[in-house]
Amino acid sequence: MTALQPEITALVARQQRLAEGIAAEARHQMDPAEGPIEQAFMQMACDHPEACTCPGDTQ
């Protein structure tokens, strides 16, 4: 099982990157009428910087 560990780790990391990309695309495609929901996503990103970055971050 330890011989497969690098492949498993890579697959998990890839899945996490894909999930983050899908979430970002979903936010990008939101209807403008759903502005309050988009604002909530942005606030969540600011409240949880370890998972997201805020507009204007210089990182």
PDB file as gemmi writes it, atoms N, CA and C in Angstrom:
CRYST1    1.000    1.000    1.000  90.00  90.00  90.00 P 1                      
ATOM      1  N   MET A   1       0.816  -1.198   0.000  1.00  0.00           N  
ATOM      2  CA  MET A   1       0.000   0.000   0.000  1.00  0.00           C  
ATOM      3  C   MET A   1       0.856   1.258   0.000  1.00  0.00           C  
ATOM      4  N   THR A   2       2.001   1.246   0.634  1.00  0.00           N  
ATOM      5  CA  THR A   2       2.832   2.440   0.693  1.00  0.00           C  
ATOM      6  C   THR A   2       3.378   2.813  -0.683  1.00  0.00           C  
ATOM      7  N   ALA A   3       3.508   1.848  -1.592  1.00  0.00           N  
ATOM      8  CA  ALA A   3       3.984   2.146  -2.936  1.00  0.00           C  
ATOM      9  C   ALA A   3       2.971   2.996  -3.696  1.00  0.00           C  
ATOM     10  N   LEU A   4       1.708   2.905  -3.337  1.00  0.00           N  
ATOM     11  CA  LEU A   4       0.654   3.672  -3.998  1.00  0.00           C  
ATOM     12  C   LEU A   4       0.413   5.034  -3.355  1.00  0.00           C  
ATOM     13  N   GLN A   5       1.012   5.274  -2.224  1.00  0.00           N  
ATOM     14  CA  GLN A   5       0.751   6.511  -1.482  1.00  0.00           C  
ATOM     15  C   GLN A   5       1.004   7.779  -2.307  1.00  0.00           C  
ATOM     16  N   PRO A   6       2.096   7.889  -3.062  1.00  0.00           N  
ATOM     17  CA  PRO A   6       2.301   9.106  -3.857  1.00  0.00           C  
ATOM     18  C   PRO A   6       1.190   9.324  -4.894  1.00  0.00           C  
ATOM     19  N   GLU A   7       0.746   8.232  -5.540  1.00  0.00           N  
ATOM     20  CA  GLU A   7      -0.332   8.351  -6.522  1.00  0.00           C  
ATOM     21  C   GLU A   7      -1.640   8.762  -5.867  1.00  0.00           C  
ATOM     22  N   ILE A   8      -1.920   8.214  -4.699  1.00  0.00           N  
ATOM     23  CA  ILE A   8      -3.144   8.561  -3.969  1.00  0.00           C  
ATOM     24  C   ILE A   8      -3.095  10.030  -3.554  1.00  0.00           C  
ATOM     25  N   THR A   9      -1.975  10.458  -3.034  1.00  0.00           N  
ATOM     26  CA  THR A   9      -1.810  11.852  -2.621  1.00  0.00           C  
ATOM     27  C   THR A   9      -1.996  12.786  -3.811  1.00  0.00           C  
ATOM     28  N   ALA A  10      -1.426  12.444  -4.956  1.00  0.00           N  
ATOM     29  CA  ALA A  10      -1.560  13.271  -6.158  1.00  0.00           C  
ATOM     30  C   ALA A  10      -3.008  13.334  -6.624  1.00  0.00           C  
ATOM     31  N   LEU A  11      -3.717  12.206  -6.576  1.00  0.00           N  
ATOM     32  CA  LEU A  11      -5.119  12.183  -6.985  1.00  0.00           C  
ATOM     33  C   LEU A  11      -5.987  13.035  -6.055  1.00  0.00           C  
ATOM     34  N   VAL A  12      -5.734  12.959  -4.770  1.00  0.00           N  
ATOM     35  CA  VAL A  12      -6.493  13.769  -3.808  1.00  0.00           C  
ATOM     36  C   VAL A  12      -6.224  15.248  -4.048  1.00  0.00           C  
ATOM     37  N   ALA A  13      -4.977  15.609  -4.255  1.00  0.00           N  
ATOM     38  CA  ALA A  13      -4.636  17.008  -4.514  1.00  0.00           C  
ATOM     39  C   ALA A  13      -5.294  17.485  -5.802  1.00  0.00           C  
ATOM     40  N   ARG A  14      -5.295  16.649  -6.838  1.00  0.00           N  
ATOM     41  CA  ARG A  14      -5.933  17.014  -8.107  1.00  0.00           C  
ATOM     42  C   ARG A  14      -7.430  17.213  -7.917  1.00  0.00           C  
ATOM     43  N   GLN A  15      -8.066  16.344  -7.177  1.00  0.00           N  
ATOM     44  CA  GLN A  15      -9.507  16.464  -6.928  1.00  0.00           C  
ATOM     45  C   GLN A  15      -9.809  17.762  -6.193  1.00  0.00           C  
ATOM     46  N   GLN A  16      -8.984  18.131  -5.234  1.00  0.00           N  
ATOM     47  CA  GLN A  16      -9.202  19.366  -4.486  1.00  0.00           C  
ATOM     48  C   GLN A  16      -9.051  20.586  -5.394  1.00  0.00           C  
ATOM     49  N   ARG A  17      -8.046  20.564  -6.279  1.00  0.00           N  
ATOM     50  CA  ARG A  17      -7.868  21.682  -7.216  1.00  0.00           C  
ATOM     51  C   ARG A  17      -9.058  21.787  -8.162  1.00  0.00           C  
ATOM     52  N   LEU A  18      -9.543  20.650  -8.651  1.00  0.00           N  
ATOM     53  CA  LEU A  18     -10.703  20.660  -9.540  1.00  0.00           C  
ATOM     54  C   LEU A  18     -11.934  21.202  -8.826  1.00  0.00           C  
ATOM     55  N   ALA A  19     -12.160  20.781  -7.589  1.00  0.00           N  
ATOM     56  CA  ALA A  19     -13.311  21.258  -6.825  1.00  0.00           C  
ATOM     57  C   ALA A  19     -13.235  22.762  -6.610  1.00  0.00           C  
ATOM     58  N   GLU A  20     -12.053  23.282  -6.311  1.00  0.00           N  
ATOM     59  CA  GLU A  20     -11.877  24.722  -6.122  1.00  0.00           C  
ATOM     60  C   GLU A  20     -12.142  25.466  -7.420  1.00  0.00           C  
ATOM     61  N   GLY A  21     -11.675  24.913  -8.537  1.00  0.00           N  
ATOM     62  CA  GLY A  21     -11.896  25.539  -9.839  1.00  0.00           C  
ATOM     63  C   GLY A  21     -13.361  25.557 -10.216  1.00  0.00           C  
ATOM     64  N   ILE A  22     -14.064  24.468  -9.936  1.00  0.00           N  
ATOM     65  CA  ILE A  22     -15.501  24.392 -10.230  1.00  0.00           C  
ATOM     66  C   ILE A  22     -16.257  25.408  -9.395  1.00  0.00           C  
ATOM     67  N   ALA A  23     -15.901  25.543  -8.128  1.00  0.00           N  
ATOM     68  CA  ALA A  23     -16.558  26.518  -7.255  1.00  0.00           C  
ATOM     69  C   ALA A  23     -16.305  27.940  -7.748  1.00  0.00           C  
ATOM     70  N   ALA A  24     -15.086  28.229  -8.175  1.00  0.00           N  
ATOM     71  CA  ALA A  24     -14.768  29.563  -8.682  1.00  0.00           C  
ATOM     72  C   ALA A  24     -15.543  29.845  -9.963  1.00  0.00           C  
ATOM     73  N   GLU A  25     -15.640  28.862 -10.846  1.00  0.00           N  
ATOM     74  CA  GLU A  25     -16.391  29.045 -12.086  1.00  0.00           C  
ATOM     75  C   GLU A  25     -17.875  29.254 -11.796  1.00  0.00           C  
ATOM     76  N   ALA A  26     -18.394  28.515 -10.839  1.00  0.00           N  
ATOM     77  CA  ALA A  26     -19.802  28.682 -10.478  1.00  0.00           C  
ATOM     78  C   ALA A  26     -20.061  30.095  -9.972  1.00  0.00           C  
ATOM     79  N   ARG A  27     -19.153  30.633  -9.173  1.00  0.00           N  
ATOM     80  CA  ARG A  27     -19.318  32.006  -8.694  1.00  0.00           C  
ATOM     81  C   ARG A  27     -19.239  32.990  -9.847  1.00  0.00           C  
ATOM     82  N   HIS A  28     -18.366  32.715 -10.803  1.00  0.00           N  
ATOM     83  CA  HIS A  28     -18.185  33.603 -11.945  1.00  0.00           C  
ATOM     84  C   HIS A  28     -19.435  33.627 -12.831  1.00  0.00           C  
ATOM     85  N   GLN A  29     -20.122  32.510 -12.934  1.00  0.00           N  
ATOM     86  CA  GLN A  29     -21.269  32.391 -13.823  1.00  0.00           C  
ATOM     87  C   GLN A  29     -22.588  32.820 -13.186  1.00  0.00           C  
ATOM     88  N   MET A  30     -22.546  33.318 -11.963  1.00  0.00           N  
ATOM     89  CA  MET A  30     -23.779  33.676 -11.264  1.00  0.00           C  
ATOM     90  C   MET A  30     -24.534  34.784 -11.995  1.00  0.00           C  
ATOM     91  N   ASP A  31     -25.831  34.732 -11.921  1.00  0.00           N  
ATOM     92  CA  ASP A  31     -26.699  35.751 -12.489  1.00  0.00           C  
ATOM     93  C   ASP A  31     -26.509  37.056 -11.721  1.00  0.00           C  
ATOM     94  N   PRO A  32     -26.432  38.199 -12.420  1.00  0.00           N  
ATOM     95  CA  PRO A  32     -26.250  39.474 -11.716  1.00  0.00           C  
ATOM     96  C   PRO A  32     -27.345  39.768 -10.691  1.00  0.00           C  
ATOM     97  N   ALA A  33     -28.528  39.210 -10.906  1.00  0.00           N  
ATOM     98  CA  ALA A  33     -29.619  39.420  -9.952  1.00  0.00           C  
ATOM     99  C   ALA A  33     -29.328  38.752  -8.617  1.00  0.00           C  
ATOM    100  N   GLU A  34     -28.335  37.875  -8.610  1.00  0.00           N  
ATOM    101  CA  GLU A  34     -27.977  37.172  -7.381  1.00  0.00           C  
ATOM    102  C   GLU A  34     -26.792  37.847  -6.693  1.00  0.00           C  
ATOM    103  N   GLY A  35     -26.687  39.152  -6.845  1.00  0.00           N  
ATOM    104  CA  GLY A  35     -25.599  39.914  -6.248  1.00  0.00           C  
ATOM    105  C   GLY A  35     -25.410  39.676  -4.763  1.00  0.00           C  
ATOM    106  N   PRO A  36     -26.502  39.645  -3.963  1.00  0.00           N  
ATOM    107  CA  PRO A  36     -26.313  39.394  -2.531  1.00  0.00           C  
ATOM    108  C   PRO A  36     -25.658  38.040  -2.235  1.00  0.00           C  
ATOM    109  N   ILE A  37     -25.956  37.050  -3.046  1.00  0.00           N  
ATOM    110  CA  ILE A  37     -25.354  35.726  -2.843  1.00  0.00           C  
ATOM    111  C   ILE A  37     -23.868  35.799  -3.184  1.00  0.00           C  
ATOM    112  N   GLU A  38     -23.551  36.492  -4.280  1.00  0.00           N  
ATOM    113  CA  GLU A  38     -22.141  36.645  -4.648  1.00  0.00           C  
ATOM    114  C   GLU A  38     -21.384  37.401  -3.562  1.00  0.00           C  
ATOM    115  N   GLN A  39     -22.021  38.419  -3.008  1.00  0.00           N  
ATOM    116  CA  GLN A  39     -21.390  39.172  -1.922  1.00  0.00           C  
ATOM    117  C   GLN A  39     -21.143  38.264  -0.714  1.00  0.00           C  
ATOM    118  N   ALA A  40     -22.079  37.358  -0.456  1.00  0.00           N  
ATOM    119  CA  ALA A  40     -21.897  36.414   0.656  1.00  0.00           C  
ATOM    120  C   ALA A  40     -20.687  35.509   0.400  1.00  0.00           C  
ATOM    121  N   PHE A  41     -20.500  35.061  -0.848  1.00  0.00           N  
ATOM    122  CA  PHE A  41     -19.330  34.255  -1.177  1.00  0.00           C  
ATOM    123  C   PHE A  41     -18.052  35.047  -0.923  1.00  0.00           C  
ATOM    124  N   MET A  42     -18.051  36.308  -1.354  1.00  0.00           N  
ATOM    125  CA  MET A  42     -16.865  37.127  -1.153  1.00  0.00           C  
ATOM    126  C   MET A  42     -16.588  37.341   0.336  1.00  0.00           C  
ATOM    127  N   GLN A  43     -17.640  37.543   1.114  1.00  0.00           N  
ATOM    128  CA  GLN A  43     -17.451  37.720   2.554  1.00  0.00           C  
ATOM    129  C   GLN A  43     -16.912  36.444   3.187  1.00  0.00           C  
ATOM    130  N   MET A  44     -17.412  35.301   2.727  1.00  0.00           N  
ATOM    131  CA  MET A  44     -16.935  34.026   3.252  1.00  0.00           C  
ATOM    132  C   MET A  44     -15.446  33.872   2.949  1.00  0.00           C  
ATOM    133  N   ALA A  45     -15.035  34.287   1.740  1.00  0.00           N  
ATOM    134  CA  ALA A  45     -13.616  34.214   1.381  1.00  0.00           C  
ATOM    135  C   ALA A  45     -12.784  35.093   2.308  1.00  0.00           C  
ATOM    136  N   CYS A  46     -13.307  36.270   2.648  1.00  0.00           N  
ATOM    137  CA  CYS A  46     -12.578  37.166   3.546  1.00  0.00           C  
ATOM    138  C   CYS A  46     -12.549  36.627   4.978  1.00  0.00           C  
ATOM    139  N   ASP A  47     -13.629  35.965   5.380  1.00  0.00           N  
ATOM    140  CA  ASP A  47     -13.703  35.415   6.733  1.00  0.00           C  
ATOM    141  C   ASP A  47     -12.839  34.166   6.902  1.00  0.00           C  
ATOM    142  N   HIS A  48     -12.529  33.493   5.793  1.00  0.00           N  
ATOM    143  CA  HIS A  48     -11.754  32.248   5.832  1.00  0.00           C  
ATOM    144  C   HIS A  48     -10.572  32.350   4.870  1.00  0.00           C  
ATOM    145  N   PRO A  49      -9.622  33.214   5.162  1.00  0.00           N  
ATOM    146  CA  PRO A  49      -8.515  33.436   4.222  1.00  0.00           C  
ATOM    147  C   PRO A  49      -7.636  32.212   3.987  1.00  0.00           C  
ATOM    148  N   GLU A  50      -7.705  31.257   4.891  1.00  0.00           N  
ATOM    149  CA  GLU A  50      -6.888  30.058   4.686  1.00  0.00           C  
ATOM    150  C   GLU A  50      -7.407  29.232   3.515  1.00  0.00           C  
ATOM    151  N   ALA A  51      -8.669  29.434   3.118  1.00  0.00           N  
ATOM    152  CA  ALA A  51      -9.248  28.674   2.018  1.00  0.00           C  
ATOM    153  C   ALA A  51      -9.393  29.502   0.748  1.00  0.00           C  
ATOM    154  N   CYS A  52      -9.401  30.817   0.872  1.00  0.00           N  
ATOM    155  CA  CYS A  52      -9.649  31.694  -0.279  1.00  0.00           C  
ATOM    156  C   CYS A  52      -8.787  32.954  -0.168  1.00  0.00           C  
ATOM    157  N   THR A  53      -8.815  33.735  -1.227  1.00  0.00           N  
ATOM    158  CA  THR A  53      -8.167  35.039  -1.182  1.00  0.00           C  
ATOM    159  C   THR A  53      -9.204  36.102  -1.491  1.00  0.00           C  
ATOM    160  N   CYS A  54      -8.997  37.278  -0.983  1.00  0.00           N  
ATOM    161  CA  CYS A  54      -9.934  38.387  -1.176  1.00  0.00           C  
ATOM    162  C   CYS A  54      -9.454  39.268  -2.317  1.00  0.00           C  
ATOM    163  N   PRO A  55     -10.389  39.939  -3.007  1.00  0.00           N  
ATOM    164  CA  PRO A  55      -9.945  40.908  -4.018  1.00  0.00           C  
ATOM    165  C   PRO A  55      -9.029  41.937  -3.372  1.00  0.00           C  
ATOM    166  N   GLY A  56      -7.968  42.249  -4.035  1.00  0.00           N  
ATOM    167  CA  GLY A  56      -7.029  43.224  -3.501  1.00  0.00           C  
ATOM    168  C   GLY A  56      -5.903  42.625  -2.689  1.00  0.00           C  
ATOM    169  N   ASP A  57      -5.922  41.332  -2.456  1.00  0.00           N  
ATOM    170  CA  ASP A  57      -4.807  40.695  -1.746  1.00  0.00           C  
ATOM    171  C   ASP A  57      -3.554  40.809  -2.599  1.00  0.00           C  
ATOM    172  N   THR A  58      -2.435  41.012  -1.961  1.00  0.00           N  
ATOM    173  CA  THR A  58      -1.176  41.187  -2.682  1.00  0.00           C  
ATOM    174  C   THR A  58      -0.324  39.932  -2.673  1.00  0.00           C  
ATOM    175  N   GLN A  59      -0.892  38.813  -2.371  1.00  0.00           N  
ATOM    176  CA  GLN A  59      -0.112  37.574  -2.298  1.00  0.00           C  
ATOM    177  C   GLN A  59       0.273  37.074  -3.659  1.00  0.00           C  
TER     178      GLN A  59                                                      
END                                                                             
